[in-house]
């Protein structure tokens, strides 16, 4: 059940803006992809419809810092790790990259029609692999985000019955539903999951005291806490369901294996020439890097 909780404090409003870096161009960072050369062999394999448009179009919710978020002077310019990676892939193929902002849950169904790729920190799951192809491009874990000093007494060992804010449609929400079912099966109260359209909204609810915690990717959690000016902190999850590392992937339509292979080959080209590592280093996220991009990886 979604509780009625509309009053946001000044502190939570600050967290929201800090988390998405919506405080103007002075907060911008990242990697300059403008000098990346075209690889003619890879560019020759670009599908005709994309080559004619001259643009590789990616779908993203652009609200999951540091992976992707809206910033710039107008507050509507996509920035983040995913944007830099998208720009690097497109530049290598002789294209421009366009990140189109969309509701997270609508991106995968629209691959091949509205978007060429989905580049929005998608966790690779068995369920998603049934409907799209993935090219792995980083590996992350999970982390709880709570209020600094833990005034709500959140215990990662005892989350049954707690109010947890989650991004709707995310793999983390699915994990929380599994945990809630476990609670009930063991005779304990279910977890009260508060669904939000974006992860930023979930973090803001925690900062405002409307939820005990939110679970998200480790990089996003650590980055949110870092940018919160001491308002938030992180806690490592416990248990096999919540505490693990898994790959994130660039999504491509299941029917388009040629584009899938091209994205994989281009990303591996960027790994080999050092551009990929340089992008992650620019964001302080080298820890999530991988040595090889794989298509539809198994065994995670």
DOZATOR-789789 format. One record per residue (C-alpha): residue in three letters; x, y, z. Coordinates in steps of 0.1 Angstrom, whole numbers, plus 5000, padded with zeros to 4 digits. Example, Ala and Ser with C-alpha at 12.3 -4.5 7.8 and 13.67 -1.06 7.14 Angstrom:
2
ala512349555078/ser513749895071/
// end
This chain:
300
unk500050005000/unk501350354991/unk501150585021/unk500150945016/unk503351135022/unk503651455003/unk505551685026/unk509251705014/unk511751885036/unk514352135023/unk516951865029/unk515251615007/unk514851874980/unk518551934981/unk519251564979/unk517051534948/unk518851814930/unk522251694942/unk521651334932/unk520751414896/unk523351694895/unk520651944884/unk522552234898/unk523952364865/unk526952324842/unk529452374870/unk528552024882/unk529151864848/unk531951614845/unk532751314824/unk534851224794/unk535351424763/unk534451194734/unk534751454706/unk538251334695/unk537350964692/unk538250854656/unk535950654633/unk536850284628/unk536150234592/unk535749854594/unk533149884622/unk531450184606/unk530949984574/unk528749744593/unk526250004605/unk522749914594/unk521550124565/unk518650274583/unk520950404611/unk523650514586/unk521150714567/unk519850884598/unk523450944610/unk522350894646/unk522450604670/unk519350654692/unk519350524728/unk516450494752/unk517050594788/unk515150724818/unk518050974823/unk517350974860/unk519850734875/unk523050924884/unk525850874878/unk524850654849/unk522550904833/unk520751214843/unk519451554830/unk521651854836/unk523252134817/unk522152504816/unk518552394806/unk518352104830/unk517351884801/unk520651774787/unk521551404792/unk524851344810/unk526451054828/unk528550744822/unk525950594799/unk525950904778/unk529750904775/unk529650534765/unk526850604739/unk528850894725/unk531950684723/unk530250394705/unk528550634681/unk531650824673/unk533550504666/unk530850414641/unk530850764625/unk527550854640/unk526051094666/unk524450964697/unk521051074709/unk519750974743/unk515950994744/unk514351024778/unk511650774784/unk509850594813/unk512250314823/unk509550044819/unk508750144783/unk512250124768/unk512749754762/unk509449704744/unk510249994720/unk513649864709/unk513849854671/unk511050104667/unk511750404689/unk515250324699/unk518250144684/unk519650054718/unk518650074754/unk521350234774/unk520050294809/unk521950074833/unk519749774827/unk520549474849/unk520849154828/unk518148914840/unk516848584827/unk513448734822/unk514849024801/unk517048794781/unk513948624769/unk512748934750/unk515949134742/unk519649084735/unk522149234759/unk525849334755/unk527449344789/unk529249674797/unk529849684835/unk529349484866/unk527849624898/unk526449514931/unk523649644953/unk523649884982/unk521050025006/unk520650405009/unk519450535043/unk519450865062/unk522750955077/unk523150835112/unk520350585107/unk517650765127/unk515050505114/unk517050215130/unk517350035097/unk518849685100/unk519849505068/unk519549175087/unk515849245095/unk513949415067/unk510649235071/unk507849485078/unk509949785069/unk508850055044/unk511150045014/unk511050284985/unk511850124951/unk511950224914/unk509050054896/unk510049794870/unk513649764882/unk515349444889/unk515849574925/unk512049594929/unk511849224918/unk514449134944/unk512449314971/unk509349134961/unk511248804965/unk512448915000/unk508849015010/unk507648665000/unk510348515021/unk509248725050/unk505648605047/unk506748235043/unk508648265076/unk505648405094/unk506948765095/unk505249085081/unk505649155044/unk507849445033/unk505849755024/unk507249844990/unk506650204979/unk506850214941/unk508250524923/unk508750614887/unk512350694891/unk515150604915/unk515650974923/unk512050984937/unk512750674958/unk515950834972/unk514051154979/unk511350964998/unk514150815020/unk515751155026/unk512351295036/unk511851025062/unk508950855043/unk510750525039/unk513450345059/unk515650275029/unk515850214992/unk517949944974/unk519750024942/unk522949964923/unk526150024942/unk527450294920/unk524250494921/unk523950454959/unk527450554966/unk527250844942/unk523950964958/unk525450954993/unk528551134981/unk526551414965/unk524051444995/unk526351665017/unk526051425046/unk522351375043/unk522551005032/unk524750705038/unk524950355024/unk524750015040/unk525849685024/unk523049425019/unk523149085035/unk521948745021/unk522348574988/unk519348744972/unk520349104978/unk524149094981/unk525748994948/unk527449134918/unk525949104883/unk526449254848/unk524549544833/unk523949544796/unk523149754766/unk519849624752/unk519149554715/unk516049414698/unk516049034700/unk515549014662/unk518649224654/unk521649004660/unk523749204635/unk523349524655/unk523949334687/unk527249194674/unk528249534661/unk527649694695/unk529649424712/unk532549454687/unk532549824690/unk532549824728/unk535449564728/unk537349794705/unk536850074730/unk538049844758/unk541149744739/unk542150094730/unk541650234765/unk538750464759/unk536350254779/unk538650264810/unk539150634805/unk535450694806/unk534950504838/unk538050674854/unk536551014846/unk533550924868/unk535650754895/unk533950424887/unk536850204874/unk535749934899/unk532749844878/unk534749784846/unk534849464827/unk537649304805/unk535349194777/unk531849284765/unk529848964760/unk526548904742/unk523748754765/unk526148644792/unk525148344813/unk526048214847/unk525648544867/
// end
